[in-house]
């Protein structure tokens, strides 16, 4: 598997790409090309062009969850495909994989919209929709986890705004938050968006679904933004006890959390332009 970071909060020095507070990764696994999240603007498309990554030929789009910094780029991707159709340029109509709750309305307040701005019905006109709470094996080695089991008592304790479900407004604990896992020859590579489910919960569920306790890398946002001391301490202890080999913590992981995590696990630099490969 080869993973290329198209969007992250950080960019590497002397690499002339665009960064923004969002996530987008281009993943190649065998003959399959997968786009994991689409950021907030068209910056992932502009970076893909600079990197010679062909987004017109992807097989699947995986959305980690329905927040703006992971979904609003869908608007620009639809523009890319629509313009290709107008110009008679060949492109795939990719499968869109996500949790069934990913495209519900999400708000912090009446004025602050934090969910996807394109409805599920409209998305269905442009993509082959595959919404599932259950795991989906995209390839023999790459799985979308679906709804993450929340098995510990220290993560995902505070809702992120409100969401509307079956016509009723409720606190949003981001049940749609999911991840990808790649089964390498040496262990599991876990790919996250924001880890609203809890990074430790995600790792535990990955082990269960893939039947492998070896974690060689965790890539993405850990949702550690000014975390409470208890949460950060338990997360660090979990990383040590689980013998996680290394992590590429980015996006929604603040500096204090990265420094603390680095005391327990091998923390690598993360940013736009990073390319990672696994057997």
C-alpha positions, 0 to 999 in steps of 0.5 A: 500500500502506498499513501500520499498526504494530499491535505493536512494542517501542516506542509513540509519545508521546501515542498510547495503545496497547499495546507489547510485544517483538513484531511485528504489522503490518496491511497493505492492498494494493488490495482485500487486507488482510494481517496480518503477524505476530501478536505475543506476546499479544492486544495487537495485537487490542486495538490494532487495536480502538483503531485501528478496524482490522477483523481479522475481514475479513483475507484473509491472515496472513503469519508471518515465522518461528516464534518466540514474539514473532511467533506466540503471538498466533495463540492469541488470534486463534483465540479472536477468530474462534471467539467470532465464530462462536459469536455468528454474527458474519461473519468471513473464514477467512484464508489463513495463509502461512509457511515449512514449518519455521515451526511446528516445535518450537523451544527454547533449553533444556528449560525455555525454549520459543521456538516456536509453541505451536499445532501445524500440524495445529491451525492447519489447522483454523482457517486455510487453510494455504499453507506454501512455501519458494518465493516467493508473490505475494499480489497483483501487487505484494506477495510473500512471499519464502519461504526467503531465500538466504543469500549473504554470509559475515557474517550468520546465523552463530550458531544460535538454540537448537535445533529438531526436524526429521524427528525429529532435534534440530538447531541452529536457524539459523531457515531459516523466517525470511522477509519481504514485499516491496512493488513500489512505483512508486519501488522496493521496500519490504521488510517484516521480522519479525526478519531472522534470515536477515540483513537484507542477505541479505533485501535482496539476495534481494528485489532478485533476486525483484522484479528491482529494485535500488531500495530505498526503505524497510526496515521491521521488526526487523534482528536487531541486538542487541548485534551484533559490531562486524564484523557492524554495520560490514558491515551499515552499509557494505552499506546505504550501498553499496546506496543504501537510501533510508530504514529504519524499524528496530524490534523487535530492533534495539538503540539502538547499532545504530540510532545507527550505522545512522543515519550511513549511511542515513536512519533514521525513528522506529518504533512502534505507531500508525505508518502508512506509505503507498506508491504 
